[in-house]
Amino acid sequence: MLVSPVPERVARVTAVWDDLGQAWQGILDDHTEGELEVLTRHMRRAHDLSHAQMQRLRSTISANTAACTTALR
């Protein structure tokens, strides 16, 4: 299967993300380099924590599904 963007829709999606990018830039422009370093470190750690939590939840769901399947046999 080949998925291709529809040119008319690409412009709409791009416009939404451009507006969001400009809004974020406005927020970030108010911070010093030191503050941006703290924010960046926090966002990276939050990302890592979320990723680890998703993996834990997926493995728990897989283990529970396997246990239920075994119990039904």
C-alpha positions in Angstrom: 0.0 0.0 0.0 1.3 3.4 -0.9 0.1 6.4 1.0 0.5 9.8 -0.5 -0.4 13.2 0.9 -3.2 15.1 -0.9 -1.7 18.4 -2.0 -4.7 20.5 -1.1 -4.6 19.2 2.4 -0.9 19.6 2.9 -1.2 23.3 2.8 -3.9 23.3 5.5 -1.9 21.0 7.8 1.3 23.0 7.2 -0.6 26.3 8.1 -1.8 24.8 11.4 1.7 23.7 12.4 3.3 27.0 11.2 0.9 28.9 13.5 1.7 26.5 16.4 5.5 26.8 15.7 5.3 30.6 15.8 3.3 30.5 19.1 5.9 28.2 20.6 8.7 30.5 19.4 7.0 33.5 21.1 6.9 31.6 24.4 10.5 30.4 24.1 11.7 33.9 23.2 10.9 35.1 26.7 13.4 32.8 28.3 17.2 33.1 28.9 19.6 30.4 27.5 19.9 29.0 31.0 16.1 28.7 31.4 15.9 27.0 27.9 18.5 24.5 29.0 16.4 23.7 32.1 13.3 23.4 30.0 15.0 21.2 27.4 16.4 18.9 30.1 13.0 18.6 31.7 11.3 17.9 28.4 13.8 15.2 27.6 13.5 13.5 31.0 9.7 13.7 30.8 9.8 12.1 27.3 12.1 9.3 28.6 9.8 8.7 31.6 6.7 8.6 29.4 8.5 6.2 27.0 9.5 3.9 29.8 5.9 4.0 31.3 4.4 3.1 27.9 6.8 0.1 27.6 5.9 -1.0 31.1 2.2 -0.8 30.3 2.6 -2.7 27.1 4.5 -5.5 28.7 1.9 -5.7 31.5 -0.9 -5.8 29.0 0.9 -8.5 27.0 1.5 -10.6 30.1 -2.1 -10.2 31.2 -3.4 -11.1 27.8 -1.1 -14.2 27.7 -2.3 -15.2 31.2 -6.0 -14.9 30.2 -5.4 -16.8 27.0 -3.7 -19.6 29.0 -6.5 -19.6 31.6 -9.1 -20.0 28.9 -7.5 -23.1 27.4 
